[in-house]
C-alpha cells in the first residue's frame, strides 16, 4: 500500500508534482507515447469530462470537437504552469483550482496512461512508482526556480543539448519561448515577472551549466 502524503494540497496554492516509472523504467518510449501523454494532460485538466479519454479517442472528429468545445467552458482542476515529460519520469508545476484537484488530475492522467501503455505493450500492473510526490511552493523565487528547473530537465539529464531546448516538444519551454502555442499552459504567471520573453529565456539558459553540475553531483551521491 502506498504511504500517505505528508502535506495537504491546498486550493489556490502552487506545487511541484512529479513521479517516475516503477524500477526507474522508461514510461515514455516513443513519439506516440509522448503524444498520448500530452493528450491525456490536456483532457484531464478539466473538472467534469463527459467520458473517459479512451472513449473520447474512439469518437468521430466532429464529436471530439464538440466535447473539447464544451470543456473550454468548464473549470479546470488545476492550472498547468509548466511541465516536462522525460523518458522515465514527469514534472508538473501546478496551481490547484478545486479541492482535491491535483490528486484527481494526476490520478486520471497516470491511470489512463498506464492503461494505454499496458494495453499497447501487453503488460500488467502499476507503471508509476507509488503515490506521486508533491512539494509546496512557498515563494515567488521558488516558483521561478522550479519553472527553470523543470524546463532544464532534458539538458541536465543529458537527454539533449542546450541549443536544442527550445525544440524539445515534450515540455512547456517552447510555449514560453513562443515557438508553439498551447492554450492549456498558464505561462503568464511566470512571464509576468520578467520584462520580456527573451529575459526569461536568458534566466533559463544562464543557469544551465550550474544546474547540470548540481544534477551530476546528486547522481554521484546516489551511487
Secondary structure as GFF3:
##gff-version 3
##sequence-region A 1 223
A	DSSP	beta_strand	14	20	.	.	.	ID=ss1
A	DSSP	three_ten_helix	22	24	.	.	.	ID=ss2
A	DSSP	alpha_helix	31	44	.	.	.	ID=ss3
A	DSSP	alpha_helix	53	58	.	.	.	ID=ss4
A	DSSP	alpha_helix	61	71	.	.	.	ID=ss5
A	DSSP	beta_strand	78	86	.	.	.	ID=ss6
A	DSSP	beta_strand	89	96	.	.	.	ID=ss7
A	DSSP	alpha_helix	101	120	.	.	.	ID=ss8
A	DSSP	beta_strand	133	136	.	.	.	ID=ss9
A	DSSP	alpha_helix	140	156	.	.	.	ID=ss10
A	DSSP	three_ten_helix	162	167	.	.	.	ID=ss11
A	DSSP	alpha_helix	173	176	.	.	.	ID=ss12
A	DSSP	alpha_helix	188	191	.	.	.	ID=ss13
A	DSSP	alpha_helix	197	205	.	.	.	ID=ss14
A	DSSP	alpha_helix	208	222	.	.	.	ID=ss15
###
